[in-house]
């Protein structure tokens, strides 16, 4: 079972609510969030598989990282 990461999902929820899509996130977007090093590096790289493994909600991953998914 995958553990859910509250800080990771909180950042993704905020971006999804703002209808923001990204290939990857910037340091500025991550500032002030209590993320682990692994979470931070996955967001900076836009590594959707790693984000899922770290406990990000798949729906939120798809909403925020939509450009990384083929149509």
N, C-alpha and C positions, 0 to 999 in steps of 0.2 A: 504494500500500500504506500502511496506517495504522500508525504507530509505536505500540508498546505503552508505556504509562506505568506503571512499577513502583510509584511512590508512590501513584498514583491507584488502581490495582488492589489494592494492599495495604490501603488504607483500606476499599474496598468488600468485600474478602474478609473482613476482621474483622467488619464489620457483618453480612454474609451468614451467617457462622458463628454469630453471636449471634442469628440469626433476627430481626434488626431491619429494619423497613420504615419508610421516610420519604418525605415529599413533597419535602423538601430537608434539608440538613444544617445544623448550627449551627457557629458559630465554635469553641465548646468541643470539638466532635467533630473538628475539623480541627487543633486545637492540637498542635504537636510533629511535624507531618508536613511533609516537604519537597516541597510542592506548588508548581507555577507559579501565577502570578496568574490565568491562564486556567482552570486546573484548580480552584483555590479558588473562583472566582466561579461556575463551572458547578455545583459541588457545593452552594454556598450557595443558588443559584437552583433547583436540581433540574432543570437543563436536560439532559435525557437525550440529545438529539441532539448537543449540544456535547460531552458526556462521551464519546459514541461517537467523535466526530471527534478527540478528544484521546487516544484509545487505551484507553479503558476497555473491559473485557470485556463483551460484550452480555449474557451470562448473569448476571453480577454486577449490571449495571445493572437488569435485570429483577427480580432477587431483592431488591435494596435499595429500588428505587423502584417497587415493585409498585403502590402506590396511584395512581400516575400513569398506569397502563395500564388501558384499559377492559377489562371482562370479556367 
